[in-house]
């Protein structure tokens, strides 16, 4: 069983991001494995371990050369090998999906049995790549998945919706699954895991060496702007009952969260 996990090399959300040239960020910050992809890798490893022999987890990433560090993080979590599509350019979800598919199709004997992604990346939050992959492969897709059960030629998945609701889907294999936070607790590597991961292979392919049809549509970043948040603190006075009523009114009428 060939289980592919598509991961992204993203800036750490805990660092201060500086915008330069209006459409780029200062990349002299810590980059890491996209947090949602940690759940995808963990689940892929669990399924591999539960399957028969000759199953493996292959991590695929499109990014600059230092994205190999993100692949190594996934290998330390238990993946078997990595595939890095090297490019110094920015690619939208259309090109990204086509590059990922082309890389997976390089070895005709290794057709994907299952493809995992995170439900979104924490930088772009586009939530499109998994669906574009599904369309290119003609595979069914489910996202924000919080449970996966593999039964011979199908996957039974629970997809979480808003408001605490969820749907259960039956997907024929192969399929594409976007992992949500509720899927599992990511397996964080130990020092021996990290050492072992350094010996696992990471194949590198230039984006320009892939055979990719030029898309008729495309997206590009016009301008980045830092989020400006203004806060106007208000003092709420009165007895406990009236204070509680005023807070409830604010939550209902202003914050609109109740």
HUJO-V144517 format. One record per helix or strand. SS is the DSSP state (2 for helix, 1 for strand). FROM is the first residue (numbers start at 1). LEN is the number of residues. Records with the same first field share a line. If there is no record, write none. Layout:
SS = FROM-LEN / FROM-LEN
This chain:
1 = 2-6 / 9-3 / 19-2 / 24-2 / 31-3 / 56-8 / 81-6 / 114-5 / 140-12 / 154-7 / 166-7 / 175-5 / 202-5
2 = 35-16 / 65-12 / 93-12 / 129-9 / 162-3 / 181-3 / 191-7 / 207-3 / 240-14
